Amino acid sequence: DLIASKTDDGQVYTCLAELDLDTNTTKVIKSSSVTLQTYFFSEPVIQAPLTIVVGKPVDITCSVFNASGNLQLALKNGNMTLARASSSTKLIIYHTVHPKMELNGQQLTCEAELTLQHHSETIVKQQKTTLNVHPKGNGFEVVMNTDTTAVEIGGSLNVTCTTTCLNPTIDMELKSGLNKYCLQVNNSNTCQFPVVEKWDLPVVCIVMCKSENNTQKEVKKQITVYNRDLVIAPHPE
């Protein structure tokens, strides 16, 4: 077994056979030689956004970062070639996709072919990706509801933030020092504040919508906090 390295390229290896006839000192000698050719050929890499929105062009790249030989690189959609180029080392090709809903679910292939000088067969490698196209959004709404608009100091508060975004990240922010326990289910996030101990309590709901190109919206609601035992004395005459 031979573990080839770059320094082995061009090395000649010979197999030598000798036949001793025993009848005299003459030997029949035969040999066969082979020249070793080494090569590099890294895996092709296809890069596309995880989510593509209708009407927003995106670039798809197809790359091979290390190769030695005659490299042919192609980006394909089925039998249709979208981009093609050749090189003897590394190579990156691009194609701009103008998304339509008909492209959703279609598979793109980054195909690399390497031809060696002393090798009769072409070496082929591929990587595929599936387009995930979403319809163009018309914006999204964020609504925040509370179980009360006024809470006594030491009491609890429940706040629910709901959005029409299909795949949101929802966060609830408030003054530091207040503990919260939150649960997000689909496009709704409910937070409980078990003990309210702060005056002037603004609660902010922040939604980042992935299907709307990571657009962020926030809604703020002011909660009145009161102390039942607070006594306001009249101003002395």
C-alpha positions as CSV (number, residue, x, y, z in Angstrom):
1,D,0.0,0.0,0.0
2,L,1.1,3.5,-0.8
3,I,-0.1,6.7,0.8
4,A,0.6,9.2,-1.9
5,S,1.7,12.8,-1.3
6,K,2.5,15.7,-3.5
7,T,6.2,14.8,-3.7
8,D,5.2,11.4,-5.2
9,D,3.9,13.0,-8.4
10,G,5.9,11.8,-11.4
11,Q,7.7,9.1,-9.6
12,V,8.3,5.9,-11.6
13,Y,7.7,2.5,-10.0
14,T,9.0,-0.6,-11.7
15,C,8.0,-4.2,-11.3
16,L,11.0,-6.5,-12.2
17,A,10.7,-10.3,-12.7
18,E,13.7,-12.7,-13.1
19,L,13.5,-16.3,-14.2
20,D,16.4,-18.6,-13.4
21,L,16.5,-21.5,-16.0
22,D,19.0,-23.6,-13.9
23,T,20.6,-25.0,-17.1
24,N,23.1,-22.1,-17.4
25,T,23.8,-18.7,-16.0
26,T,21.4,-17.0,-18.3
27,K,18.3,-15.4,-16.7
28,V,15.2,-14.1,-18.4
29,I,14.4,-10.7,-17.1
30,K,11.1,-8.8,-17.7
31,S,9.9,-5.5,-16.2
32,S,7.0,-3.2,-16.2
33,S,6.9,0.4,-15.1
34,V,4.3,2.9,-14.2
35,T,4.4,6.6,-13.6
36,L,2.5,7.8,-10.6
37,Q,0.3,10.9,-11.0
38,T,-1.1,12.5,-7.8
39,Y,-3.9,15.0,-7.7
40,F,-6.1,17.1,-5.4
41,F,-9.8,17.3,-5.7
42,S,-11.8,18.8,-2.8
43,E,-15.6,18.3,-2.6
44,P,-17.7,20.9,-4.4
45,V,-19.6,23.3,-2.3
46,I,-23.0,25.0,-3.2
47,Q,-24.1,28.0,-1.2
48,A,-27.7,29.4,-1.2
49,P,-29.7,31.4,1.4
50,L,-31.8,29.2,3.6
51,T,-34.9,31.3,2.8
52,I,-35.5,33.1,-0.5
53,V,-38.3,35.6,-0.9
54,V,-40.1,36.1,-4.2
55,G,-38.9,39.2,-6.1
56,K,-35.6,39.5,-4.2
57,P,-32.7,38.3,-6.4
58,V,-30.1,36.2,-4.7
59,D,-26.7,34.8,-5.8
60,I,-26.0,31.1,-5.7
61,T,-22.4,30.0,-5.7
62,C,-20.7,26.8,-6.7
63,S,-17.1,26.3,-5.6
64,V,-14.1,23.9,-5.6
65,F,-11.4,25.2,-3.3
66,N,-8.6,22.8,-4.2
67,A,-8.0,20.8,-7.4
68,S,-5.1,19.8,-9.7
69,G,-5.9,18.9,-13.3
70,N,-8.4,20.0,-15.8
71,L,-11.4,21.1,-13.7
72,Q,-14.8,21.7,-15.2
73,L,-17.4,23.3,-12.8
74,A,-21.1,23.7,-13.6
75,L,-24.1,24.9,-11.6
76,K,-27.3,23.1,-12.9
77,N,-31.0,23.1,-12.4
78,G,-32.0,19.7,-13.6
79,N,-30.6,19.3,-17.1
80,M,-30.3,23.1,-17.5
81,T,-26.8,24.5,-17.0
82,L,-27.0,27.9,-15.2
83,A,-23.2,28.6,-15.1
84,R,-20.1,26.9,-16.3
85,A,-16.3,27.6,-16.1
86,S,-13.0,25.7,-16.1
87,S,-9.7,26.0,-14.2
88,S,-6.6,24.0,-13.3
89,T,-6.7,24.9,-9.6
90,K,-9.6,26.3,-7.6
91,L,-12.8,27.8,-9.0
92,I,-15.9,29.7,-8.0
93,I,-18.9,30.4,-10.2
94,Y,-22.0,32.4,-9.6
95,H,-25.6,32.6,-10.8
96,T,-28.2,35.2,-9.8
97,V,-31.7,33.7,-9.2
98,H,-34.8,35.9,-9.6
99,P,-37.1,33.9,-7.3
100,K,-40.6,32.8,-8.3
101,M,-42.9,30.5,-6.5
102,E,-42.4,27.9,-9.3
103,L,-38.8,27.5,-8.1
104,N,-39.8,26.4,-4.6
105,G,-38.6,22.9,-4.0
106,Q,-36.4,22.7,-7.1
107,Q,-33.0,21.2,-6.7
108,L,-29.7,22.9,-7.8
109,T,-26.6,20.9,-8.4
110,C,-22.9,22.0,-8.1
111,E,-21.1,19.5,-10.4
112,A,-17.3,19.2,-10.6
113,E,-15.5,17.1,-13.2
114,L,-11.7,16.6,-13.0
115,T,-9.7,15.2,-15.9
116,L,-6.2,13.9,-15.3
117,Q,-3.4,13.7,-17.9
118,H,-2.8,10.0,-17.6
119,H,-6.2,8.9,-16.5
120,S,-8.8,7.9,-19.1
121,E,-11.9,8.4,-16.9
122,T,-13.3,11.7,-15.6
123,I,-13.7,12.0,-11.8
124,V,-17.1,13.5,-11.0
125,K,-18.3,15.0,-7.7
126,Q,-21.6,16.7,-6.8
127,Q,-23.3,18.6,-4.1
128,K,-27.0,19.5,-4.2
129,T,-29.3,22.1,-2.5
130,T,-33.1,22.6,-2.5
131,L,-34.5,26.1,-3.0
132,N,-36.8,27.3,-0.3
133,V,-38.9,30.1,-1.8
134,H,-41.4,32.1,0.2
135,P,-44.0,34.5,-1.1
136,K,-43.3,38.2,-0.9
137,G,-44.7,39.4,2.4
138,N,-47.1,42.3,2.9
139,G,-45.7,43.1,6.3
140,F,-46.8,41.6,9.6
141,E,-48.6,42.8,12.8
142,V,-47.6,42.6,16.4
143,V,-50.2,42.8,19.2
144,M,-49.5,42.7,22.9
145,N,-52.2,41.9,25.5
146,T,-52.1,41.8,29.4
147,D,-54.4,40.3,31.9
148,T,-54.6,43.7,33.6
149,T,-53.6,47.3,32.9
150,A,-52.8,48.0,36.5
151,V,-51.0,45.8,39.0
152,E,-50.4,46.1,42.7
153,I,-46.8,46.0,43.9
154,G,-46.0,42.4,44.9
155,G,-48.7,41.1,42.5
156,S,-48.2,39.1,39.3
157,L,-48.6,40.0,35.7
158,N,-49.2,37.9,32.5
159,V,-48.3,39.4,29.1
160,T,-48.9,37.8,25.7
161,C,-47.3,39.0,22.5
162,T,-48.8,37.7,19.2
163,T,-47.8,38.3,15.6
164,T,-49.0,37.4,12.1
165,C,-45.4,36.6,11.1
166,L,-45.2,32.9,10.1
167,N,-41.7,32.2,11.6
168,P,-41.0,34.8,14.3
169,T,-38.5,35.2,17.1
170,I,-40.3,36.9,19.9
171,D,-38.6,38.5,22.9
172,M,-40.1,40.4,25.8
173,E,-38.1,43.1,27.5
174,L,-38.7,45.1,30.7
175,K,-36.8,46.9,33.4
176,S,-33.9,44.9,35.0
177,G,-34.6,43.2,38.3
178,L,-37.9,41.6,37.3
179,N,-37.9,37.9,36.8
180,K,-40.0,36.4,33.9
181,Y,-41.0,33.0,32.7
182,C,-41.9,32.8,29.0
183,L,-43.3,30.2,26.7
184,Q,-43.4,30.6,22.9
185,V,-45.7,28.5,20.9
186,N,-45.7,29.1,17.1
187,N,-46.4,32.9,16.7
188,S,-47.3,33.7,20.3
189,N,-45.2,34.3,23.3
190,T,-46.6,34.5,26.9
191,C,-44.5,35.7,29.8
192,Q,-45.4,35.7,33.5
193,F,-44.0,38.2,35.9
194,P,-44.6,36.5,39.3
195,V,-43.7,39.4,41.5
196,V,-43.9,43.0,40.3
197,E,-41.8,45.3,42.5
198,K,-41.0,48.2,40.2
199,W,-42.8,51.5,39.6
200,D,-43.3,52.8,36.0
201,L,-43.4,49.4,34.3
202,P,-43.1,49.5,30.5
203,V,-43.1,46.1,28.7
204,V,-41.7,45.9,25.2
205,C,-42.4,43.0,22.8
206,I,-39.8,42.7,20.0
207,V,-40.5,40.5,17.0
208,M,-38.0,39.5,14.3
209,C,-39.7,38.0,11.3
210,K,-37.5,35.6,9.2
211,S,-40.0,35.4,6.3
212,E,-39.9,39.2,6.1
213,N,-36.1,39.4,5.5
214,N,-35.5,39.5,9.3
215,T,-37.5,42.7,9.7
216,Q,-37.9,43.8,13.3
217,K,-40.9,45.4,14.9
218,E,-41.6,46.3,18.5
219,V,-44.7,47.2,20.6
220,K,-44.6,48.9,24.0
221,K,-47.3,48.8,26.7
222,Q,-47.2,50.9,29.9
223,I,-48.5,49.1,33.0
224,T,-49.7,51.0,36.0
225,V,-48.1,49.9,39.3
226,Y,-49.8,51.0,42.5
227,N,-49.4,50.6,46.3
228,R,-52.7,50.0,48.1
229,D,-51.3,51.1,51.4
230,L,-49.9,54.4,50.1
231,V,-51.4,57.3,52.1
232,I,-51.3,60.8,50.6
233,A,-51.5,63.4,53.4
234,P,-53.0,66.8,52.8
235,H,-50.7,69.7,52.4
236,P,-50.6,71.6,55.8
237,E,-52.2,75.0,55.7
